[in-house]
Each structure stands twice: as structure tokens, then as C-alpha cells.
Amino acid sequence: MLNPQASLSILHEPFKRSDILTAAHHMQFSERTNWNTQETDLARAHRERVRDGLQLADLTVSNPTRCGFAYLADLLDALCNPGGLDYDPNPRGMLSAREGVCAYYADHGAGVSPEQVVLTTSTSEAYSYLFRLLCDPGSEILVPQPGYPLFDFLAGLDDVRLRTAPLVYDHGWQIDPEGFRRAITPATRAIVLVHPNNPTGHFTRKWEARELAALCREYNLSLIVDEVFLDYAFDPGEQPQTFAQGLEDVPVFVVSGLSKICGLPQMKAAWIIATGPERGAALDRLEVIADTFLSMNAPVQAALPAWLAGRGGIQGQILNRVQSNLAELDRQLAADPLVRRLEVEGGWYAVLRIAALQPDETTVRELLERGVWVHPGYFFGMPAAGWLVISLLTPEADFATGVTTLLNYLGTNQVCNI
Ligand SMILES: Cc1ncc(COP(=O)(O)O)c(C=O)c1O
């Protein structure tokens, strides 16, 4: 029999200094950060091409500060507001900044009061606040597919599960209400809507809003509406409706921010608008979440009303760019029966249907070798073959060259393979 003293000492043998010096340290990471962070072959090929200074028409750009737009020369003057020297933290954000946000909605015909506004540093942070407000670990959120790929990470970091709900294409994109209903489970807490959606570029219609509101009422869900591209409708006669006005008997949280509305992603300012039943309770809780981080900085908040009020200049340039690139795309596509552009109503992207002859990853890789960089559709939740997404924000000359290269490649490739 073992001497009880001896067995205890085996179980509880204290660390010796020599162990500490020789044993490799194993950090215990969380499951939620167990990502594969290895660079993909495609990402490496792209990085090397850029590093080597080889010609590349980038049809993936989404950063408006690197697209040759002329920002107001005195834009940064707004940061010199003496109010920025005072630290008087308000978890919901400075009143003057929230009033600036309300003025933006007033321009869109929606009455929003500053009490309904919570400022955040980005729309992504706004999503995170809302996920923490509405979800427990394991709760589910419905997101439309195709859609914006960052949701996976945002949800994962907040221990929320994403379920996808289908958008269907039939002379334009639309929701499939029955598909949304089937995706709802007892764990579902909210439906996310992107209006207009990225990358499909379609605005939510009134009938779709009604269907989604009915689902929210039936299953006690909130609606989160991302309106970052709201002001980028291609039809100048179209005045897109904001959801900030609310929907009858449904909690609606609108998220938006400066990164797209003012073309200022580097300024890190965005917001949540809370509407509907129990919005007071929701706002009280959001205030505690925001108070925990107090992530907004004072100078940017002080500058926010002036930047928002002056959004017309940059929006006009961006709209001209995306419209002119869309026209150029259509001009080149007119001579090419093999590639089809899907209907798009707004936003910064276009979706192309190509023949599904090989995985889109291969197509993207071969296009990169020819000097044009595009997103495969699967990046946005589309099938693995037959879909490409291109940015309409690329400077015009690069865009035209990129599309020519793309269509030449697809023409040659498809003819060879048929
Ligand atoms: C639909 C959508 N929502 C939100 C964001 C992120 O915006 P922010 O920079 O405010 O986090 C993006 C960025 O591309 C987007 O496409």
C-alpha cells in the first residue's frame, strides 16, 4: 500500500524552479478565439503581388479615404473645438453629438430624439452592444444571406450563434419570409436587416418590412437594421426610407455611422437608435453597457455634428463614382453575353453571375495573376462557384481596366472550357 503521505505529495507536488525554466508555457486560450489565423494561399499571393509593386486593379476597395476623393480642406478644423478639451463623460454620448445625429434623421423625415441615441465608435461596436443587450451565450441572431461577412466574428466574440436566412434573386433580391420563419428557433432573439444590403445592394421594400415586423411580433424578436449605405441609392429620385421612424409594436434598433455616411471610417463614430416598445428599458441597459467602456473620445464627438451636416460633398463624389463605374460595367457587359450583372439599387458593390465552371477561388486566383483583384461570392455567403463581387468605389480608370481584364479572362476561359 502506498504511504498516504507519499501519494499526497505525488498529487500535489509543488512546481520546482527547474520545471518552470524548462517546461514550455501553454497559454490557455478561449474557444471563441480559436480561429485559423494562417494566411490563405490567395491572401499570400495578393500580398506578394502588392509587395512586388506589380500592376493591380483593385476591385475590392472599401476604404473611401484611399479612393482619390477630395475631402474638405478644413475638415480636421472641427477637431479643434475647445469642447474637446473637457472630459465630461456621458455614456450615451455628448448631447450635442446626439443632436447632430437627430438632425441627420430629420433630413430623412424621421423624428428621433437625443434620448433614443447611443453613440459607439463603430457600427461593429454598435452590433456588439446590441448582441450583449439582447442575447445570452448560445442565443441566436438571424442574418440575411448573402450578407456582410463580419457578422460571424462579431457574433462569435459575443458568444452568439448566427443563423442565416435566405435572400432570393428573382429580377432583384428579396427576402424569403418562409425561409426566415423556418430559421427561427426558441433561442432566436433578433433579426438583422441590412438596408440596403451589402453586397446585394437592394433596399428593403415595404412588404418585406411588414413581413419581418409580423415575425418579430409573433416570436418576440427585435429587429436590428443596419443603414450604413442608406444614402447611396443609385436612383436620384429615390428617397430611401429609414427605419429610425420605427415599426408598429416592434423593437427596432437602427445602426449607422460616419464610416459610410461621411466616408470617414478613421474617425470612429457611429450610433444606435432605439425605437419601439420598451425602448426606455433597452436604452437604460445600453447606457450601462456603454458606461462600462466609455469608448467615445471627446474631440470626435464635438466634431460629429459639423461632419454629418457637411456629408453632401463626399456623398456626391461617392455617388458619382459608383454610378459612373456601374455605367462603365454595363457598357462593357453589353458586348459580353456570358457574364450578367445582378440588379442593384444602392451601396458600393455589384454582384456578377459567371459560368460555374470551376471554384470561384480558382477564378479569383487566376484573375489576380492577370492583375485584377475581386472578391469571390462565397466570401459573402454565396455558393462556391458562379459568383463574383466587385467594388464600384475603385477609381474610374482602374475600374475600367479591371473590368476589361476580368471579361477578357472570363471570355477566354469559358470558351476554352466549353
Ligand atoms: C453592412 C455594413 N455594416 C457595417 C459595416 C462596418 O461599419 P463600421 O466601420 O462603422 O464598423 C460595414 C463595413 O463595410 C458594412 O458593410
The ligand as a Gaussian input file, in Angstrom:
#p B3LYP/6-31G(d) Opt

LIG

0 1
 C      -23.225000      46.499000     -43.896000
 C      -22.101000      47.025000     -43.063000
 N      -22.309000      47.332000     -41.774000
 C      -21.333000      47.813000     -41.006000
 C      -20.056000      48.000000     -41.516000
 C      -18.967000      48.476000     -40.594000
 O      -19.009000      49.806000     -40.379000
 P      -18.107000      50.456000     -39.225000
 O      -16.872000      50.922000     -39.899000
 O      -18.948000      51.562000     -38.691000
 O      -17.857000      49.384000     -38.204000
 C      -19.788000      47.693000     -42.844000
 C      -18.450000      47.863000     -43.387000
 O      -18.145000      47.599000     -44.517000
 C      -20.834000      47.189000     -43.631000
 O      -20.630000      46.848000     -44.909000

